């Protein structure tokens, strides 16, 4: 049951998913939390940078320990 697998994955997902949207009024951000709740910017911004700056104040691009995926993969010189 692929649909049930997706639901189960959402229940266990702890990371936040940020999206930036362009509308006729300007740029906005949207946040979906690991528990399934959503939050959106209260207004639009004239530029993507302005929307991202506002999102950063609210935790965009900030990794909490429980959200960070770690592993053996490391950048190496080519």
VENLIN-V150912 format. One record per backbone hydrogen bond with DSSP energy under -0.5 kcal/mol. CO is the residue of the C=O (numbers start at 0). NH is the residue of the N-H. E is the energy in kcal/mol with one decimal. If there is no record, write none. Layout:
BEGIN
co=CO nh=NH e=E
co=CO nh=NH e=E
END
This chain:
BEGIN
co=0 nh=4 e=-1.8
co=1 nh=5 e=-1.9
co=2 nh=6 e=-1.9
co=3 nh=7 e=-2.5
co=4 nh=8 e=-2.4
co=5 nh=9 e=-2.1
co=6 nh=10 e=-1.8
co=7 nh=11 e=-1.4
co=8 nh=12 e=-1.4
co=15 nh=17 e=-0.6
co=16 nh=31 e=-2.5
co=18 nh=29 e=-2.7
co=20 nh=22 e=-0.5
co=20 nh=27 e=-2.3
co=22 nh=25 e=-0.5
co=25 nh=22 e=-2.6
co=26 nh=44 e=-2.8
co=27 nh=20 e=-2.9
co=28 nh=40 e=-2.4
co=29 nh=18 e=-2.6
co=30 nh=32 e=-0.5
co=30 nh=38 e=-2.5
co=31 nh=16 e=-2.8
co=32 nh=35 e=-2.3
co=36 nh=32 e=-2.8
co=38 nh=30 e=-3.4
co=44 nh=26 e=-3.2
co=46 nh=50 e=-1.8
co=47 nh=51 e=-2.8
co=48 nh=52 e=-2.8
co=49 nh=53 e=-1.9
co=50 nh=54 e=-2.2
co=51 nh=55 e=-2.5
co=52 nh=56 e=-1.3
co=53 nh=57 e=-0.8
co=54 nh=57 e=-0.7
co=54 nh=59 e=-2.4
co=55 nh=58 e=-1.5
co=58 nh=61 e=-1.8
co=60 nh=62 e=-0.5
co=61 nh=63 e=-0.6
co=63 nh=66 e=-1.3
co=63 nh=67 e=-1.7
co=67 nh=69 e=-0.5
END
